[in-house]
């Protein structure tokens, strides 16, 4: 049975030598875009590839996108293939915080039709707390062929969000009121999301590592709705 939600540090440690398992280090810092790469270079779970939020898991920012737009499908398929992900690969993602960045990769793979993806329970901190090995070695994976099977219902465009709001749906903020990593939310009182064109990608809710939870909540960017001719409620 594939792991589809959480995997413990002990479970992962027992499968590190399994070529059908891929570990993705998703550590990132919004205030320092190269911090995740430096952290991976300093020490990572043995065999873990570095999955960078901005270089690998996002498209470049454009005038009508959020800060980390969903990349084009062909781009993320190429990235996954380069990492050696195939239909039979079990992917495990982790980061050093509350698993927000790891859960982005988790969501993206689910959207692309790949169910065998889980998040390391407790993240890198849990791995270290168990006294498990860390490596600073370069990681080279044999390329594979990833085939996307999109689940379009996992995305909603601005018109769909506006229609839901008109029926009484309540948007849930994707960030806490204090911002993230000390960086304030750009629009106080608004709601946040990652967008691809006018499509809204669910953003990950923020849970402390000790809560042993992952989750995704849908949000909207007011500018996206207004660009589509809708006026979101304040």
C-alpha positions in Angstrom: 0.0 0.0 0.0 1.4 3.4 -0.9 1.9 6.1 1.7 -0.5 9.0 0.9 -0.5 11.3 3.9 2.2 11.0 6.6 5.2 8.7 7.1 7.3 8.5 10.2 11.0 9.0 10.4 11.5 5.3 11.3 9.4 4.2 8.4 11.4 6.4 6.0 14.7 5.3 7.4 13.8 1.6 6.7 13.3 2.4 3.0 16.2 4.7 2.2 17.9 2.1 0.1 14.7 1.4 -1.9 15.2 2.7 -5.5 11.4 3.1 -5.8 11.3 5.7 -3.0 12.3 9.3 -3.7 12.9 11.7 -0.8 12.4 15.4 -1.6 14.0 18.1 0.6 11.7 21.1 0.3 13.3 23.4 2.8 12.9 27.1 1.9 12.9 30.5 3.5 10.7 33.2 2.1 13.2 35.8 3.5 16.2 34.2 1.9 15.5 32.3 -1.3 18.9 30.4 -1.2 18.6 29.3 2.4 17.0 26.0 1.5 19.7 25.1 -1.0 22.4 25.9 1.5 20.7 23.8 4.1 20.5 20.9 1.7 24.1 21.3 0.9 25.1 21.3 4.5 23.2 18.2 5.3 20.1 16.3 4.2 18.4 13.0 4.6 20.6 10.5 2.6 19.5 10.3 -1.0 17.2 13.3 -0.8 17.0 15.6 -3.8 16.6 19.3 -3.4 13.1 20.6 -4.4 13.3 24.3 -4.5 10.0 26.2 -4.1 10.9 28.9 -6.6 13.1 27.0 -9.1 11.2 23.7 -9.2 7.7 24.1 -7.8 6.7 27.5 -9.1 6.6 29.5 -12.3 8.1 32.9 -12.6 6.0 35.7 -11.1 4.1 37.7 -13.7 1.9 40.9 -13.3 -1.3 38.9 -12.6 0.1 36.0 -10.6 0.6 35.5 -6.9 4.1 35.2 -5.5 4.5 31.5 -6.4 2.3 30.6 -9.4 1.7 27.0 -10.3 4.2 26.0 -13.0 3.1 24.9 -16.4 2.3 21.2 -16.5 5.0 20.4 -19.0 7.6 22.1 -16.8 6.7 20.2 -13.6 6.4 16.9 -15.6 9.9 17.5 -16.9 11.2 18.2 -13.4 9.6 15.1 -11.9 11.0 13.0 -14.8 14.5 14.5 -14.2 14.1 13.4 -10.5 13.3 9.9 -11.7 9.6 9.9 -10.6 7.5 7.3 -12.4 4.0 5.9 -11.7 5.6 3.4 -9.3 7.6 5.9 -7.2 6.8 6.6 -3.6 7.6 10.2 -3.0 8.3 11.5 0.6 8.6 15.3 1.0 9.9 17.2 4.1 11.0 20.6 5.1 12.3 22.2 8.3 9.2 24.0 9.5 5.5 23.1 9.7 5.6 21.1 6.4 4.0 23.9 4.3 6.6 23.6 1.6 6.6 19.8 1.7 2.8 19.9 1.4 3.0 22.0 -1.7 4.8 19.2 -3.5 2.3 16.7 -1.9 -0.6 18.7 -3.4 1.0 19.2 -6.8 1.6 15.4 -7.2 -1.9 14.7 -6.1 -3.2 17.2 -8.7 -1.0 15.5 -11.3 -2.6 12.2 -10.5 0.1 10.7 -8.4 -1.2 9.3 -5.1 2.0 7.7 -3.7 3.2 10.8 -2.0 3.4 11.6 1.7 4.9 14.1 4.0 7.5 13.2 6.7 5.8 13.5 10.0 7.5 16.2 12.0 9.8 17.1 9.1 13.6 17.3 9.3 13.4 18.1 13.0 11.8 14.7 13.7 14.5 13.0 11.6 17.2 14.7 13.6 15.5 14.0 16.9 15.6 10.3 16.1 19.3 10.5 15.7 19.1 9.3 12.1 21.9 9.8 9.5 22.4 13.0 7.6 24.5 13.4 4.4 26.0 16.3 2.5 26.7 14.2 -0.7 25.4 15.1 -4.1 22.5 13.1 -5.2 22.1 11.8 -8.8 18.9 10.0 -9.7 18.3 8.0 -12.9 15.8 10.0 -15.0 12.3 8.5 -15.4 9.2 9.2 -17.3 6.4 10.8 -15.4 3.0 10.9 -16.9 0.5 13.4 -15.6 -3.1 12.5 -15.2 -4.6 15.8 -14.1 -7.4 16.1 -11.6 -9.0 19.4 -12.8 -11.5 19.5 -9.9 -8.5 20.3 -7.6 -8.3 23.7 -9.1 -10.8 26.5 -9.3 -10.8 29.6 -11.5 -11.8 33.0 -10.4 -15.3 32.7 -11.9 -15.8 29.5 -10.0 -14.7 31.2 -6.7 -17.0 34.1 -7.4 -19.9 31.8 -8.0 -19.2 29.9 -4.8 -19.1 33.2 -2.9 -22.4 34.3 -4.4 -23.9 31.0 -3.0 -22.7 31.9 0.5 -19.4 30.1 0.6 -16.8 31.6 3.0 -13.2 31.9 1.9 -10.6 30.6 4.4 -7.4 32.5 4.7 -4.3 30.5 3.7 -2.0 32.3 6.1 -2.2 33.2 9.7 -2.8 36.8 10.8 0.8 37.4 11.7 2.2 36.5 8.3 4.8 33.8 7.7 8.4 33.7 8.9 8.1 37.2 10.1 7.0 38.5 6.7 3.7 40.4 6.9 0.8 39.5 4.7 0.8 41.9 1.7 -2.9 42.7 2.0 -4.1 43.0 5.6 -7.6 41.6 5.9 -7.4 39.8 2.6 -7.1 36.2 1.7 -4.1 34.5 0.0 -3.6 31.9 -2.6 -1.3 30.7 -5.4 -2.7 31.3 -8.8 -2.0 30.0 -12.3 -3.3 32.5 -14.7 -6.8 33.0 -13.3 -6.8 29.5 -11.7 -6.4 29.4 -8.0 -4.2 26.8 -6.4 -5.0 25.7 -2.8 -2.4 27.0 -0.4 -1.2 25.0 2.6 -2.6 25.8 6.0 -0.1 26.6 8.7 0.4 24.0 11.5 3.2 23.8 14.0 5.5 20.8 13.5 4.5 19.3 16.8 0.8 19.1 15.7 1.6 16.2 13.4 -0.8 17.5 10.8 -0.8 18.5 7.1 -3.6 20.2 5.3 -4.6 22.4 2.5 -7.2 25.2 2.4 -8.5 27.0 -0.6 -7.9 30.8 -0.8 -8.4 33.6 -3.3 -6.5 36.7 -4.3 -8.8 39.7 -4.6 -6.9 41.0 -7.6 -7.7 37.8 -9.5 -11.4 38.1 -8.9 -11.4 41.8 -9.8 -9.5 41.0 -13.0 -12.2 38.6 -13.9 -14.9 41.2 -13.4 -15.9 40.3 -9.8 -15.7 42.3 -6.6 -14.8 40.2 -3.6 -16.2 41.1 -0.3 -13.9 42.9 2.1 
